[in-house]
Amino acid sequence: MKRPVVQLPAQVWQRARSLVETNPVADAHGHPQAVVPRPLRRLAEKVARVPHDPLETLVTGGINLAVITAVGDAMATAGRPRSALDTVYRQLAATRREAFTARLPITTTVAGIGADTGTQVLLGIEGGDVIGDDPGCLSRLYDVGVRLIGLVHYADNNLGTISTSVTGRRGSGAVRSGTRPAGLTGLGVEIVGEMNSLGIAIDLAHADRATTLAVCETTTKPLISSHTGAASLRDFPRYIADVEIEAIAGTGGVIGLWPARIGSMAMSDLDDFAQHAHHLAERVGIEHICIGTDKNGVTAYAEGYRNSNDFVGLAAALLHAGFGESDVAQILGANLLRVLADILQSHP
């Protein structure tokens, strides 16, 4: 039986609201609404009750920085009349239009972002398939404002291998059948180095264990796994094992807690969310935890979270679970901003 959301005391909610209002808040992973074609989005909202989360809720929810990503693998680029790169450019342009409508500036730095600086958007790409076999593509993406790239999404590519197929099955068919080895490729090693040099953050969400550990051994900069959870708490293919958590933390990076509910899997409510935070804190410390909601990229959230307006609920759940206010402030945004500041200053 699904546990009900804890009815928190008013005092906890007041402390949570104060933390969101007085500390920088950041979301490590989301999408524009345009990531899904409008007719499909309307159908999903009506039939499946997929969360409706326009970029405006970043403002009303008190989010100071949101990483908003285009999709760079075949899930978004296959069968389109333009090249994969052109398709991604169009998605990035759509994000800029949505941000303009919401009166949100696009930033390429996190310098100076705080609780009183309003809301800004950092552009990313989920799925490095768009890079193809051309490392020079990274400079072009950098020039149009991209500052984060997830190496893989829902298909193995020239860089590495996946944790989960689009149907939710663990790993890829090629790796399971033995026709392809798991892990980072030679080109992937080159791309990691180039991203480090340019100042583009590397996101390991959706990467399998072999790829994750190889990137951790290769990088010279902190790494991000933007939206995931602890596999030792629930055997969900998109969650990461303790060895991966420790390896990412060993780079100085952060792991984004993902308040998503996928059928009967992942997190059922915000008590679950807080338990994942406790596990990460015990394994690697508070300084390696952040939040990544997958805004507009998930069909359902844990009970107690609906959209960006509910970051206060995340803070309240953490307080109720015993985290101190300074710890919650780090998780809400300070940790991600610190790591991004380190990565983005790489480029001259």
N, C-alpha and C positions, 0 to 999 in steps of 0.2 A: 504494500500500500504506500502511495506517495505521501511523504511527510508534508504537513502544512507549513507555510512560511511562518516563522516565529513572529508573533506580535510583539514588537520591540517597545520598550518604555519610551515615553515622550522625551525623556532626557537624552536617551541614546540618539534619537533622531535629531535633536537640537545640536548635539555635539557633532554629528555627521554633517549636518548642513553647514555648520561653522567651518569645519575642515575643508569642505568643497569651496566655500566662499573665500577662504583666506589662504589657500595653498594652490600652487599650480596643479592643474589636472590635465592628464594626457591619455589619449586612446591610441594604442599602438597599431590598431588595424581596423579598417573599415572600407566601405565602397560608396561611390555616388549612387543615387537611385538609378541612374542611367545604365548601371552595369547590367540590368535586366531590361530588355525591350519593354516599352510602355504597355502594350497589350497584355504581355505575359505578367507584368507586374500587377496590373489591375485585376487580372484573373486570380493571381496568387493571393492578393489582398482580400478578395471577395470569397474565394472558395477555401483556401488553405489558411487564411488568416495570418499570412506572412507579415512580420512586423513592418510597419510603415514608418520610416525614420528619415525624414528629410534632413539636409544639413543644418537647417535652422535649429534643430534640437540640440546641436552642439553648443549653441549660444545659451539657450534656456536651461541646459543642463550644467552650465558652468565649465565646459571643457575648454581649456586654453590652447591645446594642440591636438589635432587629429591627423593621423596618417591615413590618407584616403587613396586607395589603390585601383588602378586599372588591372585587367586580367590579361596576362600575356601568353597563356597557353591556348591549345586548340579549342578549349571550351568556349572561348570568346572570339578566336580568330579564324577557325576553320570554316571554309566555305564562303568566306567574305570575298567580294570582288577586288578588294585591295590586298596588299601584302600584310603580313602579320604586324610589321612595324607601323605601317600606315593605320591599321585598325587600332593599335594601341595609342597612336597619336590622337585619333579621333576620340577615344575614351578619355584621354587626358584633357582634351579640349572640352568635352562634356562636363568633366569635373570642374574645370575652370568656370564654365557657365553657371553650374549649380552654385558654386562658391560665390560668384558675382551676385547672383540673385539673392543669396542669403547674406550678402555684404560681408563676406569672409575673405580676408587677404590670403593669397598663396605665399608661403614663405619657403626659403631655401636654407634657413638657419634656425636654430632654436635659441640663439643668443638673446637675452633680455626677456624671454617669455616668463611671465609670472601670473599670479592670481588676478592682477589688475591690468593686464595687457590685452584683454579681449580674447577672441577665438581666432586661431590661424590654422591653415591647412598645409600639410606637407605631402607632396605627391610621391606615390610609390607605384610599383608594379608587382602583381602576384603571379609568378610564373616566368622564369628566365628564358623560356622557349623562344621568346621574341628576339633574343640576342643571336640565335642561330649559332653559326660557327665564326662570328665576326666580333672579336673583342672591341674593335673600334666603334661598334654600336653603342657601347657604354658612354663614350664621350658625347655622342649625339643626344642620348637620353639625359645625360647630365645637363647639357645645354638647354633642354626644354624644361628643366626644373625637377627632374626625378632625383630623389635622394634616398630611396629605399627600394630594394628588389628582393623578392622571394625567389630563391633559386629554382624551386619546382612548385607545381601546383597539383594537378590531378593526373599528370602523365609523366613518365620518365622522359628526360630530354638529354641534350648534349652535355649537360653539366652534372646531373646526378639522378638519383632515383627516389621514388615517392614512398610515403608511409601508407597512403590510402588511395584507392581508386575512387572515381566519382560515385560509384555505387556503394562505397563504404567498405569494400573488401580490403583486407590488410595487404599492403605491398602491391606490386605490379605483376601482371601475368608473365612478363618477360623474366623477371627475377625469380618468380616462383617456379617457372619451367626450367630455369638454368640457362636460358639463351642469352642472358645478360647478367654480368656481375653487379651486385649492389654496390653503391657508393659513388664518391666523387670521381669524375673523369679527369683525364689530363687537361682537357680544355677547361673543366671546372676549376682546377687548381689555378690556371692562368687567369680566369675571370675573377676568382676570389682576390688574387693579388692586385688586379686592375681596379676592382671596387675599393679595396683598401686604399690604394693610391689616390683615386679620384675623390674619395670622401662620400661614397654611397654605402648606406647601411645594408648589411646582409641579413635577410630574414630566413630562418630555418624552419618556420612553420611548414608543414606538409612534407618535409624531408624525412627519409627513413633514418634508422639508427646509424647505418654505415656512412651515409652521406653526412649526417650531422657530426659524427665524431671526426671524420676526415677534415671537414671544414674547420672544426675547432683546432685541429692540429696544424692547419695551414695558415689561418688568419693571423694578422698582426694587429687587428683591431677587435674591439668587443663585438659580440654577436647578439642577435635578437631572435627569439622564437616568439612571434607576436601574439598568437592565440592558440593556447593548448592547455594541458593540465597534467596531473601526475598519474602515470600509468599504474603505479603501485597502489593507488587508491581505487582505480577502476580500469579494467582491461578494455579500454577503448582505443582503437587503432590510431586515432589522431592525437592521443596523449603520448608523452615522452617518458622514458624510463629514468630512474635515478642517475644512471651513468651519463645520460645525455644532459640532465639538469646540471650535474656537477661539471661536466665538460664546458657547457655554455657559461656557467658562472665562473669557471676557471679562466675564461677570456676577458672577464670583467663585464660580461653581458647581462641581459635580463630575459626573464621568461614571462610572457603575458598570460595572465589567467583569463579564461574564455568562458563567460557565463552563458553558455549555449546548452540547449537540451536537444538531442538528436534522437527522436523516438523515445525509447526507454533508457537510452545511454547518455553519457556525458553527465552534466550537472542537473539535478532535478530542482533544486532551489538554492537560495543564497547561503543556507547552512553548508551545502556542499562546496560552494564557492570558497567559503571561509576555511573549510577543512583542507582544500587544496593549498590555500595560502599558508596554513600552518605547516603542511608537509614541506613545502618549499623552504619556508623559513628555518625549519629544523635541519634540512639537508644543507642549505647553502647560505642562509642568512637573508634578512629583510631586504638588503640592498640589491638583491637580484630578482625582485618581483615587481611586475607592473601589470597593467590591465590592457587586454585587447579584445574588443567586443565583437568584431566581425560585423559591424554595422552594415545593414542591407545585404549581407552575404549568408544569412542563416535563416532557417524556416521557423525556429522557435527558440525562445530563451528560457533559462531557469526561472522558476516561479519567483516573482519578486523583482524581475528585471524585464522591461519592455523595450526601452529605447534610451537614448543618451540622457534623457531627463532623470533617469534612475541611478546615476552615479552616486547620489546620496544614499540610496539603498545598499549599494556595494560597500560604501564606507560604514554604514550602520551595522551591516552584517559582520564586518571585520572588528569593529569596536565591541559588539556583543560577544564575539568569539574570544575576546581577551587581548586583542592587539592594542597597544598604547597609541595615543594620538600621533606621536611623532612617527611611529611605524606606519600608520595608515596614511599619513601625509606622503611618506616616501613611495608607498605603493600607488597612491592616486596619481602621481605624476613626476615627483622629483627624481626617481630612479631612471625612468625612461629619458627624461630631459638630460640628465647627466651623461648617459651613455651616448645619446645622439650628439651631444655637444662634442664629445671626444671624437666621434666618427666624422662628423661633418666639417671639422676644422682641418681635415687632412689636405684638402685641395688648396693650393696657393691662391 
